[in-house]
Amino acid sequence: MADLLNNTNSNANNYGDDAIVTLSPREHIRLRPGMYVGVVGDGSQPDEALYVLIKEVVDNSIDEFIMGAGRQIDITLADNVVTVRDYGRGIPLKSLAAAVGQMNTGGKYGGDAFKKTVGLNGVGVKAVNMLSEEFTARSVRDGEARTVTFAKGLEVSDRWESGVNEKNGTFISYRVDKEIFGEYAYNLEYVEQKIRNYSYLNLGLTLNFNGKSYVSKNGLLDLVNDNMTEDPLYPPIHLTGEDIEVVITHGTGYGESYDSFVNGQHTTQGGTHQTALRAAVAKTVKEFYHKDYDPSDIRTSIIAAISIKVTDPIFENQMKTKYGSKEVEPGVSVNNFVADFLTKHLDDYLHKHAETAQILQRKIVENEKERKAISGIQKKARETAKKVSLNNKKLRDCKIHRTDRNELAEQSMIFITEGNSASGSITKSRDVRTQAVFSLRGKPLNCYGLTKKVVYENEEFNLLQAALNIEEDMDNLRYNKVVIATDADVDGMHIRLLMMTFFLQFFPEVIRQGHLFVLQTPLFRVRNKKETLYCYSEEERLKAVARCGANAEITRFKGLGEISPDEFKEFIGENMRLDKVRITKDDPIHDLLEFYMGKNTYERQGFIIDNLRIEEDIVEQDLAIN
């Protein structure tokens, strides 16, 4: 005990002036990149830093277009090198090195050079520079040019030229630093989707990406039509005005689907403009029909998009995924701006298009009938959920939630597991601050084709809905990540599909807003006396065996319950592998659910037979290797 006290006092005495460290901006960005560009992943998810860096560079070129300079942007991505060339005004030559290499330097802190743009903090392209092993910036202005190169944020060369025969504009080229990113690979589909969004929001702009051109003629209308995962009940309503564009239609499913943008920035987490749209649609529709419809009946199944342009936008994080300002400009609130626009233009549209107005009203009435039909069950189910919330045996809650004002709020997640053994391992190894566990009792109900009434009649679904707090509004979702954690066997895959069906059927916005994930868990453990390797695929297992030698011990995990809590920490900690569940234009919800969860068909039987992998095959391969 005395030794322990002495060690403790010794450590405490080490806290002196030399323990206080001041980092340069470059050092801080490289040490804490997540604060500036989000999650540093391997490129497997569209919201990771690799794609944020591309956006930061392209945003500057978009801002040039917004200011009327340049109608074309050329982008390439080859051999992990990204290049962006615009034909705008070009960065002022004397300021080029500082503009790309010195933090909090830029031309967007006021004045008339930029208005209603996205990049306002003087951070973005500097972060790209400091996180890249090689970075080049070249500016051309009226026959004069300057090229500056950097390595990991440190200037390497500076070249001036005169009499160049090039169009004005800025060229940026970079390759990210493997010291920061490790092994990575770009997914070109993610990049293409971002470029499409740029084209939808900037009519008249041509974006060339690896030789393919992206241009939009109808703005947000093209976005909604291109991304629609179901047939709309009526042709989308497209409304445009000064600094605002809105598209509205309805589908047949549950939930609400929104795409929202501010100054061309895709605010995937919404914000004050999206909240204003939801309120304004309900208000305008009620006034048009002269009926006091419940707002939820008006908005259920809505598919909408909104884009606004504002002065000096305020976002809630550096990634600019949620808009936080209450004003579009001094003295004009976001709520009034959006409400006044819809009150006039949506009302006019419905008066001029009687067929659309009739279809919309029928949909509202249908939603109202269903809501009233389940109101009795709903009330009873809410009471049950409230009673068990204090002692919910299925839920092992965490301390910090998505809705809390806490720096760890975005790390909050809930694991939906199968059975007591799996949930027991996760519960013992989880981080109690940010990781909750909800335990399923065997296979949940196949809810395909059922109405939302089943969510309240089925105790398990009702308790899950209550745990997530998504009954009334997605803004209340308590966890940033909802993670399905099942065994990697046939039963586990079936449970995974059943849970996906639940969300696709009743809460598709959980998926659309990027909150639903599937946990990858290792299939094998390969170890010798020196090291232990966990393998998530057959390919990884073969590499591990080659590394550890022919006499390595190979364990095949058949279920999550077989993995000890100490080992499980590895799989739900910093090295956690998650697959985000997505809905795209190529994944129509109804067709997916009908194929996987509808009545058995010869087509589905054929799919299962063609893709079935018998476990004995793996055992035979083990024997062949050993």
C-alpha positions in Angstrom: 0.0 0.0 0.0 2.9 2.4 0.9 4.5 1.7 -2.5 1.2 2.4 -4.2 0.8 5.7 -2.4 4.4 6.6 -3.2 3.9 5.9 -6.9 0.7 8.0 -6.9 2.4 10.9 -5.2 5.3 10.6 -7.7 2.9 10.8 -10.7 1.1 13.8 -9.2 4.4 15.6 -8.6 5.2 15.1 -12.4 2.5 17.7 -13.2 4.6 20.8 -13.6 5.0 23.5 -16.2 6.7 21.1 -18.6 3.5 19.1 -18.7 1.7 22.0 -20.4 2.0 21.7 -24.2 1.0 24.2 -26.8 0.4 22.7 -30.2 0.5 24.6 -33.5 -2.7 24.5 -35.6 -1.0 22.0 -37.9 0.0 19.7 -35.0 -3.4 19.9 -33.5 -5.2 19.0 -36.8 -2.9 16.0 -37.3 -3.3 14.9 -33.7 -7.1 15.4 -33.6 -8.3 15.2 -37.2 -11.8 14.1 -36.1 -12.5 17.5 -34.7 -12.0 19.1 -38.1 -13.0 16.5 -40.7 -15.1 13.8 -38.9 -14.4 10.1 -38.6 -11.1 9.0 -40.0 -12.1 5.7 -41.6 -11.0 3.4 -44.4 -13.4 4.9 -47.0 -16.1 2.3 -46.4 -18.7 4.9 -45.2 -19.8 8.0 -47.2 -19.6 10.4 -44.2 -15.9 9.6 -43.4 -13.1 12.1 -43.6 -11.9 10.9 -47.0 -15.1 12.3 -48.6 -15.2 15.3 -46.3 -11.8 16.4 -47.6 -13.0 16.2 -51.2 -16.1 18.3 -50.2 -13.9 20.9 -48.5 -12.0 21.5 -51.7 -14.9 21.4 -54.1 -16.9 23.7 -51.8 -14.5 26.5 -52.6 -14.9 26.0 -56.3 -18.7 26.0 -55.9 -18.5 29.3 -54.0 -16.7 30.7 -57.0 -19.7 29.6 -59.2 -22.2 31.1 -56.8 -20.4 34.4 -57.1 -20.7 34.2 -60.9 -17.2 33.1 -61.7 -16.7 29.9 -63.7 -19.4 27.5 -64.9 -17.3 24.3 -64.9 -15.4 22.3 -62.4 -13.1 19.4 -63.3 -12.5 16.7 -60.7 -10.4 13.5 -61.0 -9.6 10.7 -58.6 -7.0 8.2 -59.7 -4.3 6.3 -57.8 -5.6 7.9 -54.6 -4.8 11.4 -55.9 -7.6 13.9 -55.9 -7.5 16.9 -58.2 -10.0 19.8 -58.5 -9.7 22.5 -61.1 -12.2 25.4 -61.3 -12.4 28.4 -63.7 -13.3 31.1 -61.2 -11.3 34.1 -60.3 -8.4 32.3 -58.9 -7.0 32.8 -55.3 -5.1 36.1 -55.2 -1.5 35.2 -55.9 0.2 36.9 -53.0 -2.2 35.2 -50.6 -2.1 31.8 -52.1 0.3 30.1 -49.6 -1.5 31.6 -46.6 -5.0 30.8 -48.0 -4.2 27.1 -48.2 -1.6 26.7 -45.4 -2.4 29.2 -42.6 -5.4 28.5 -40.3 -8.2 31.1 -40.0 -7.1 32.8 -43.3 -9.6 33.4 -46.0 -11.8 35.8 -48.0 -15.1 34.9 -46.4 -15.0 36.8 -43.1 -17.2 39.6 -44.4 -17.0 42.0 -47.4 -18.3 41.5 -50.8 -16.0 38.9 -52.3 -18.3 36.0 -51.1 -21.9 36.0 -50.2 -24.2 33.2 -49.2 -21.4 30.6 -49.4 -20.6 27.5 -47.3 -16.9 27.7 -46.4 -16.8 30.4 -43.7 -14.4 29.3 -41.1 -11.0 29.4 -42.9 -10.4 25.7 -41.9 -11.4 23.3 -44.7 -8.7 23.4 -47.4 -6.0 24.0 -44.7 -7.1 20.7 -43.0 -6.9 19.0 -46.3 -3.3 20.3 -46.7 -2.2 19.3 -43.2 -3.6 15.8 -43.5 -2.0 15.1 -46.9 1.4 13.6 -47.6 1.5 15.7 -50.8 -0.6 18.9 -51.6 -0.4 21.3 -54.5 -2.2 24.6 -54.9 -2.0 26.6 -58.2 -3.7 29.8 -59.0 -3.9 31.5 -62.4 -5.0 35.1 -62.7 -4.7 37.1 -66.0 -1.6 35.4 -67.4 0.1 35.2 -64.0 0.4 32.0 -62.0 1.7 30.8 -58.7 2.2 27.1 -57.6 2.8 26.1 -54.0 3.5 22.6 -52.8 3.4 21.1 -49.3 4.1 17.9 -47.5 2.1 17.1 -44.4 1.2 20.8 -44.2 4.8 22.1 -44.5 5.7 24.2 -47.5 8.1 22.5 -49.9 8.3 24.8 -52.9 6.9 28.0 -54.3 7.0 28.9 -58.0 5.8 32.1 -59.8 5.2 32.3 -63.6 4.4 35.0 -66.0 2.8 34.9 -69.5 1.0 31.6 -68.9 -1.7 30.7 -71.5 -4.3 29.3 -69.1 -7.8 30.2 -68.1 -8.1 31.9 -64.7 -9.0 29.7 -61.8 -7.6 27.5 -59.0 -6.1 23.9 -59.1 -5.8 21.8 -56.1 -4.2 18.3 -56.0 -3.6 16.1 -52.9 -3.0 12.6 -51.6 -4.0 11.9 -48.0 -1.3 10.9 -45.5 -1.3 7.2 -44.7 0.2 8.0 -41.3 -3.2 9.5 -40.5 -5.5 7.3 -42.6 -3.8 3.9 -42.6 -5.0 1.6 -45.4 -7.9 3.1 -47.2 -9.8 3.0 -50.5 -12.2 5.4 -52.1 -15.7 4.3 -53.1 -16.4 6.2 -56.3 -20.1 5.8 -55.9 -20.0 8.0 -52.7 -18.0 10.6 -54.6 -20.4 10.5 -57.6 -23.4 11.0 -55.3 -21.9 14.2 -53.7 -21.1 15.5 -57.2 -24.7 14.8 -58.3 -25.9 16.8 -55.3 -23.7 19.7 -56.3 -25.3 19.6 -59.8 -28.9 19.6 -58.5 -28.2 22.7 -56.4 -26.3 24.7 -58.9 -28.2 25.0 -62.2 -25.9 26.0 -65.0 -22.9 24.4 -63.5 -21.1 21.4 -65.2 -19.1 19.1 -63.0 -16.8 16.7 -64.8 -15.7 13.7 -62.7 -13.2 11.2 -64.2 -14.5 12.1 -67.7 -18.2 12.0 -66.9 -20.3 15.1 -66.9 -23.0 15.9 -64.3 -25.4 18.7 -64.9 -29.0 19.3 -63.8 -31.8 21.1 -65.6 -34.5 20.9 -62.9 -32.6 21.3 -59.6 -34.2 19.6 -56.5 -36.9 18.1 -58.7 -34.2 16.0 -60.4 -32.8 15.1 -57.0 -36.1 13.8 -55.7 -37.0 12.0 -58.9 -33.5 10.4 -59.1 -33.5 9.2 -55.5 -37.1 8.1 -55.1 -37.3 4.6 -53.7 -41.1 4.3 -54.4 -43.6 5.6 -56.8 -45.1 8.9 -55.7 -48.9 9.3 -55.2 -48.8 12.5 -57.3 -46.3 14.3 -59.4 -43.8 16.1 -57.1 -44.7 19.7 -56.4 -41.7 21.9 -57.4 -41.6 25.5 -56.0 -38.8 28.0 -56.6 -38.2 31.5 -55.3 -35.4 33.8 -54.5 -33.0 32.0 -52.3 -35.4 29.1 -51.7 -36.4 25.9 -53.5 -38.8 23.2 -52.3 -40.1 19.9 -53.7 -43.0 18.0 -52.0 -44.8 14.7 -52.7 -46.1 11.7 -50.8 -45.4 8.0 -51.0 -47.2 5.0 -49.5 -45.0 4.1 -46.6 -44.6 5.3 -43.1 -42.3 8.0 -41.8 -41.0 11.2 -43.3 -38.2 11.6 -45.8 -36.3 14.9 -46.2 -33.2 16.2 -48.1 -32.2 19.6 -46.9 -29.5 22.0 -48.0 -28.1 25.4 -47.0 -25.9 27.3 -49.5 -25.4 24.0 -51.3 -24.3 22.1 -48.1 -26.2 18.9 -47.6 -27.5 19.1 -44.0 -28.1 15.4 -43.5 -29.1 16.0 -39.8 -31.6 18.7 -40.7 -31.8 21.9 -38.7 -33.9 25.0 -38.3 -34.8 25.2 -42.1 -36.0 21.5 -42.1 -38.0 22.1 -38.9 -39.6 25.2 -40.5 -40.5 23.2 -43.6 -42.3 20.5 -41.6 -44.3 23.1 -39.7 -45.1 25.2 -42.8 -46.3 22.3 -44.8 -48.8 21.2 -42.1 -50.0 24.8 -41.6 -50.5 25.6 -45.2 -52.3 22.3 -46.0 -54.7 22.7 -43.0 -55.5 26.2 -44.2 -56.0 25.1 -47.8 -58.6 22.4 -46.9 -60.0 24.5 -44.0 -59.7 21.4 -41.8 -57.8 21.0 -38.5 -55.9 17.9 -39.6 -53.3 16.5 -37.3 -49.8 17.5 -38.5 -48.7 13.9 -38.3 -51.5 12.8 -40.7 -50.3 15.5 -43.2 -46.7 14.5 -43.0 -46.8 10.7 -42.8 -45.3 9.4 -46.1 -44.0 12.8 -47.2 -41.0 12.9 -49.5 -39.6 16.4 -49.6 -36.5 18.5 -50.2 -35.6 22.1 -49.4 -32.7 24.3 -50.3 -32.1 27.8 -49.0 -29.4 30.4 -49.4 -28.5 32.6 -46.4 -26.0 35.2 -45.3 -23.5 34.1 -42.8 -24.8 30.5 -42.1 -24.3 29.0 -38.7 -23.8 25.2 -38.5 -23.7 23.1 -35.4 -20.4 21.4 -36.3 -17.4 21.7 -38.5 -18.9 19.0 -40.9 -21.9 21.4 -41.4 -24.4 18.5 -41.3 -27.0 20.5 -39.2 -28.0 24.1 -39.7 -28.4 26.0 -36.5 -29.2 29.6 -37.3 -32.6 31.1 -36.6 -32.2 33.8 -39.3 -31.7 33.7 -43.0 -30.4 37.3 -42.8 -30.5 39.9 -40.0 -34.1 40.5 -39.0 -35.6 37.7 -41.1 -36.3 34.4 -39.3 -36.0 31.0 -41.0 -39.5 30.1 -39.8 -41.1 33.2 -41.3 -39.1 33.0 -44.5 -40.1 29.4 -45.2 -43.7 29.8 -44.0 -44.3 32.9 -46.0 -43.0 31.2 -49.2 -45.1 28.0 -48.8 -48.2 29.9 -47.7 -48.2 31.7 -51.0 -46.7 29.2 -53.5 -47.9 25.8 -52.1 -51.4 27.2 -51.7 -51.4 28.6 -55.2 -50.2 25.2 -56.6 -53.0 23.2 -54.9 -55.6 25.7 -56.2 -54.3 25.3 -59.7 -53.9 21.5 -59.6 -57.2 20.0 -58.3 -56.2 16.4 -59.0 -53.1 16.7 -56.9 -55.1 18.4 -54.1 -57.6 15.5 -54.1 -54.9 12.8 -54.0 -53.2 14.6 -51.1 -56.4 14.9 -49.2 -57.3 11.2 -49.6 -53.8 10.3 -48.3 -54.3 12.5 -45.3 -57.7 11.0 -44.5 -56.2 7.5 -44.8 -53.5 8.4 -42.4 -56.1 9.8 -40.0 -58.3 6.7 -40.1 -55.3 4.4 -39.4 -54.1 6.7 -36.5 -57.6 6.7 -34.9 -58.0 3.0 -35.4 -55.0 2.2 -33.3 -55.4 5.1 -30.8 -56.9 2.8 -28.1 -54.1 0.2 -28.5 -51.6 3.0 -28.7 -52.6 4.5 -25.4 -52.4 1.2 -23.6 -49.1 0.3 -25.2 -47.7 3.7 -24.1 -48.8 3.1 -20.6 -47.1 -0.3 -20.6 -43.9 1.1 -22.1 -43.9 3.8 -19.5 -44.3 1.3 -16.6 -41.5 -0.9 -17.7 -39.2 2.0 -18.7 -37.8 2.2 -15.1 -37.3 -1.6 -15.0 -37.0 -2.7 -18.7 -35.3 -6.1 -18.5 -34.7 -5.9 -22.3 -32.8 -2.6 -22.1 -29.4 -1.9 -20.5 -29.2 1.8 -21.0 -26.2 4.1 -21.3 -25.6 7.4 -19.5 -25.2 9.7 -22.5 -27.7 10.0 -25.3 -27.9 11.7 -28.7 -30.2 14.3 -27.4 -27.9 15.3 -24.6 -25.7 18.4 -24.7 -22.5 16.4 -24.3 -19.4 16.1 -26.5 -19.9 12.3 -26.5 -23.5 12.5 -27.7 -22.7 11.6 -31.3 -21.0 8.4 -30.0 -24.1 7.1 -28.3 -25.4 3.8 -29.7 -27.7 0.9 -28.9 -27.0 -2.7 -29.8 -30.0 -4.8 -30.7 -28.9 -8.3 -29.9 -30.4 -11.8 -29.9 -30.7 -13.9 -26.8 -29.3 -13.6 -23.3 -25.8 -15.0 -24.1 -25.0 -12.5 -26.8 -26.5 -9.5 -24.9 -24.6 -10.7 -21.8 -21.2 -10.5 -23.5 -21.9 -7.1 -25.0 -23.3 -5.8 -21.7 -20.2 -6.8 -19.8 -17.8 -5.4 -22.3 -19.6 -2.2 -23.5 -18.8 1.4 -22.6 -21.6 2.2 -20.1 -21.3 5.9 -20.9 -22.3 5.7 -24.6 -23.3 2.1 -25.4 -26.8 0.6 -24.6 -28.0 -2.9 -25.2 -31.5 -4.1 -26.1 -32.1 -7.9 -26.0 -34.5 -9.6 -28.3 -36.3 -12.8 -27.3 -35.5 -15.1 -30.2 -36.7 -14.1 -33.6 -38.9 -11.0 -33.8 -42.2 -11.0 -35.7 -42.1 -10.7 -39.5 -44.0 -7.4 -39.8 -44.0 -7.2 -43.6 -47.4 -6.2 -45.0 -48.7 -5.4 -41.5 -49.9 -2.0 -40.4 -48.4 0.1 -37.6 -50.9 -1.3 -35.3 -48.5 -4.3 -34.8 -45.9 -1.9 -33.3 -48.2 -1.3 -30.4 -49.7 -4.8 -30.1 -46.3 -6.6 -30.1 -44.6 -6.0 -26.8 -41.1 -6.3 -28.1 -41.6 -3.8 -30.9 -43.4 -1.4 -28.6 -40.6 -1.5 -26.0 -37.9 -1.0 -28.7 -39.9 1.9 -30.1 -40.0 3.4 -26.6 -36.3 2.8 -26.0 -35.4 4.6 -29.2 -38.0 7.3 -28.5 -39.0 7.6 -32.2 -42.8 7.2 -31.9 -43.5 10.9 -32.6 -40.4 12.5 -34.0 -37.0 11.4 -35.4 -35.5 14.5 -33.7 -36.0 12.6 -30.4 -34.0 9.5 -31.4 -32.0 8.8 -28.2 -29.0 7.0 -29.9 -26.9 8.2 -32.9 -26.3 4.7 -34.0 -28.8 1.8 -33.9 -26.7 -1.3 -34.3 -28.1 -4.8 -35.2 -25.8 -7.3 -33.6 -26.6 -10.9 -34.5 -24.8 -14.2 -35.0 -23.1 -14.7 -38.4 -25.2 -17.8 -39.1 -28.4 -18.5 -40.9 -30.6 -17.8 -37.8 -28.7 -14.6 -37.2 -29.0 -13.4 -40.8 -32.8 -14.1 -40.6 -33.1 -12.0 -37.4 -31.1 -9.3 -39.1 -33.5 -9.3 -42.0 -36.5 -9.2 -39.7 -35.2 -6.2 -37.8 -34.4 -4.4 -41.1 -37.9 -5.1 -42.2 -39.2 -3.5 -39.0 -37.3 -0.3 -39.7 -38.0 -0.3 -43.5 -41.7 -0.8 -42.9 -42.4 1.6 -40.0 -39.4 3.9 -39.5 -37.5 4.2 -42.8 -36.2 7.6 -41.7 -33.9 5.9 -39.2 -32.2 4.4 -42.3 -32.5 7.4 -44.5 -30.8 9.6 -41.9 -28.0 7.2 -41.6 -28.6 5.8 -38.1 -29.0 2.1 -38.7 -26.0 -0.2 -38.8 -25.1 -3.9 -38.7 -22.2 -5.0 -36.5 -19.5 -7.1 -38.1 -18.2 -9.7 -35.7 -15.3 -12.0 -36.3 -15.9 -15.5 -37.7 -12.5 -16.8 -36.7 -9.7 -16.4 -34.1 -6.3 -17.5 -35.3 -3.4 -17.4 -32.8 0.0 -18.8 -31.9 2.1 -18.2 -28.9 3.1 -14.7 -30.0 -0.1 -13.1 -31.4 -3.9 -13.4 -31.8 -5.7 -12.3 -35.0 -9.4 -12.0 -35.4 -10.8 -12.6 -38.9 -14.0 -11.3 -40.4 -13.9 -13.2 -43.7 -12.4 -16.3 -45.2 -9.8 -14.2 -47.0 -8.6 -12.7 -43.7 -8.5 -16.2 -42.1 -6.2 -17.5 -44.9 -3.9 -14.5 -44.4 -3.9 -15.0 -40.6 -3.0 -18.7 -41.0 -0.2 -17.8 -43.4 1.1 -15.3 -40.9 0.8 -17.4 -37.7 2.0 -20.6 -39.3 0.5 -24.0 -40.1 0.3 -25.0 -36.4 -1.8 -22.0 -35.5 -4.9 -22.6 -33.4 -8.1 -21.7 -35.3 -11.3 -21.1 -33.5 -14.6 -20.8 -35.4 -17.1 -18.5 -33.6 -20.6 -19.8 -34.2 -22.3 -17.2 -32.1 -21.8 -14.0 -30.2 -22.3 -15.8 -26.9 -19.1 -17.8 -27.6 -17.0 -14.6 -27.5 -15.8 -13.7 -24.0 -16.5 -10.2 -22.7 -12.8 -9.4 -22.7 -12.5 -10.3 -26.4 -15.7 -8.5 -27.2 -14.2 -5.2 -26.1 -12.0 -5.4 -29.2 -15.0 -5.6 -31.5 -17.1 -2.8 -30.1 -14.4 -0.4 -29.3 -12.0 1.7 -31.5 -11.7 -1.2 -34.0 -15.4 -1.7 -34.3 -16.6 -2.6 -37.8 -20.0 -1.3 -38.8 -21.9 -1.6 -42.1 -24.4 1.2 -42.6 -27.8 0.2 -43.9 -28.8 2.3 -46.8 -31.8 2.9 -49.1 -30.9 4.1 -52.6 -32.8 4.6 -55.8 -31.8 1.1 -56.8 -33.3 -0.4 -53.6 -37.1 0.0 -53.9 -38.5 -0.7 -50.4 -41.6 -2.6 -51.5 -39.6 -4.8 -53.9 -37.0 -5.6 -51.3 -39.5 -6.5 -48.6 -41.6 -8.6 -51.0 -38.6 -10.5 -52.1 -37.0 -11.2 -48.7 -39.9 -11.2 -46.3 -43.0 -11.9 -48.4 -44.6 -15.3 -49.1 -42.0 -17.8 -50.2 -41.4 -17.9 -53.9 -39.4 -20.0 -56.3 -37.2 -16.9 -57.0 -36.3 -16.5 -53.4 -35.7 -20.2 -52.9 -33.4 -20.1 -55.9 -31.5 -17.1 -54.5 -31.0 -18.9 -51.1 -29.8 -22.1 -52.8 -27.4 -20.3 -55.1 -25.9 -18.2 -52.3 -25.9 -20.9 -49.5 -22.5 -21.7 -48.1 -22.3 -24.9 -46.1 -20.2 -24.7 -43.0 -18.6 -28.1 -43.8 -16.8 -26.4 -46.7 -14.9 -24.2 -44.3 -14.0 -27.2 -42.1 -12.7 -29.1 -45.2 -10.5 -26.0 -46.1 -9.1 -26.0 -42.5 -8.1 -29.6 -42.8 -6.6 -29.0 -46.2 -4.4 -26.1 -44.9 -3.4 -27.9 -41.7 
